[in-house]
């Protein structure tokens, strides 16, 4: 980092909303410089020491991106007079500044702060004005003290702004009392940042509040990895590793019990306060749940069994009669599997239908819809994502919504996000059909089940061989594995689907066979290359020139690069930087905004990476930057798959919700389809090369799939059938309840 000192000559731009400032700093023996960063409300004339990195903006030129700063006390009477005349302290203008410095010299600020009654010695200052100047100075100093305190404790300016906006003048006292509060209460903090502050404040490494915070943090981290709970032994080991990996020996209280004993104490305290819950597995090992996941798993098992045990008859036909009704509702000839699926949905409270691409899931859904309509049953359709819901609407000819919209999500000002459809206000439907259920996590599934009224049929459709949900749980796989919910698996690949090598190869991979490369059908290709750097260049060339020329595909809209990992030369991060440079290079006509290690540019393809209920945009939604104002620190994204294809605005404090999306992880692609999928498959991704990952990536392609890499890596993926373990107990809970009813 470089350091510059000088006087704040001009504030070009300042946002009260985000605290983002663009200014000019006049140096004593050098030319003025432009700087940008997060600051409290500074005033022109202040003396500052700025530390940061130089960047060259294509439109605004050389700028210092400030990472640390300090307000300097003026060192001369002239500097002090200029500071006071800047308007920083309300009630003092240029004339009064001159009088104050002439009378009190370099003690002026000390007098304003500690002995404001002396200000009465200056003509024109009465008791009321002296008090006003004193309060203005204290308030201004308070803001700066908070910001400087946070800087001293290695809190980034962006996080410092969030903390101050959340806690205001109480920020420092909150941090000193319990810095771990901020991990739960302030977006963007997290345990690790709070822990750094706590340790600088002298919090002991084995203090109860630190252990408690670590336990909750690791349970939340486990949920991000898909786990609903953690075994107590594993959780304890993770907590010890986390705390011991960051502690200083001199900050441990030697009189305390062992760390393992302290962890158990805090677990029991958390259980007593119902922040966590215990359950025991078949071997008697204690399982630790965060409260909301415990209630979601218990509630899902209970509500699903209540729905499933209903036997629903609209009339009492024999098997031949019902089969005839089903066949008359669909012009196409149905397979025995499809007829069985429709029969199950017609007769049971809950039915699961699973199958790979081309096995007739859509035809089966259409048949159900027609038959239910004939008998006057209101049918609602939904899917987890906007893209999946849009595709469901197109294939069925009937409106489909996201599950969030189906449940009428609401986020009133000052209130927590909630669904308006629930036990007290259930959906008005006789049938609810949910597609792409493999993507549905446990919390969303529980919210859905709470809104299904008694006597309503629930039909869950999905491909169990795909990757599980991004969120915690393994809902579709667990429901099928329980064996207590009627499930029909579709195996037959229809003739039209069998003409696509994408579908044929997806099934071959699922059966443990190598795909057939470069067939005359020209919709599935493999390009052999073992050098990862060359793989990256081939992918860039495919996206920029070869594919648009091959099939008139749009480089950004139609082509999606999918990759297993974030890091490595052909990981998400590297490919996004490369593809951004190739497909949307910098230009004087395109504004851009620097954020951390990323550059957002007008026209960029971006993805939302966490649910934002207030904006009604969700994890995995992809759009394009339609508007960007670098000086205001704002941009908006056009999301074609949101309801009404609307634009969503972001300011600088919200940009951590966005990433570039020229390349995305296979996990993030779930529920989506793209005209063209390009996927690197290299041995550097060994740790994540799994059959269900390769299968999921290929089945995202509608018209063309291209693998770039080595046959060895493809072979590793095909033969690796070990699904990453997820701690989830839904299947066992369903079995237990079914057994209790027998």
Buried (B, 14 or more C-beta within 10 A) or exposed (E): EEEBBBBBBEBEBBBEBBBBBBBBBBEEEEEBBBBBBBBBEBBBBBBBBBBBEEBEBBEBEEBBBBBBBBBBEBEEBEBBBBBBBBBBBEBBEEEBBEBBBEBBEBBBBEBBEEEBEBBEEBEEBEEEBBBBBBBBBBEBBBBBBBBBBBBEBEBBBBBBBBBBBBBEEEBBEBBBEBBBBBBBEBEBBBBEBBBBBBBBBEBBBBBEBBBBBBBBBBBBBBBEEBBBBBBBEBBBBBBBEBBEEBBEEEEBEEEBEEBEEBBBBBBEBBBEEEBBBBBEEEEEEBBBBBBBBBBBBBBBBBBBBBBBBBEBEBEEEEEEEBBEBBBEBBEEEBBEBBBBBBBBBBBBBBBBBBBBBBBBBBBBBBBBBBBBBEEEBEBBBBBBBBBBBBBBBEBBEBEBBBBBBBBBBEBEEEEEEBBEBBEEBBBEBBBBBBBBBBBBBBBBBBBBBBBBBEEBBBBBBBBBBBBBBBBBBBBBBBBBBBEBBBBBBBEBBBEEBEEBBBBBBBBBBBEEEEBEBEEEEEBBBBBEBEEBEEBBBBBBEBBBEEBBEBBEBEBBEBBBBBBBBEEBBBBBBBBBBBBBEBBBEBEEEBBBBBBEEBBBBBBBBBBBBEBBBEBBBBBBBBBBBBEBEBBBBBBBBBBBBBEEEBBBEBBBBBBBBBBBBBBBBBBBBBBBBBBBBBBBBBEBBEEBBBBBBBBBBBBBBBBBBBBBBBBEBBEBBBEBEEBEEBBBBBBBBBBBBBEEEE
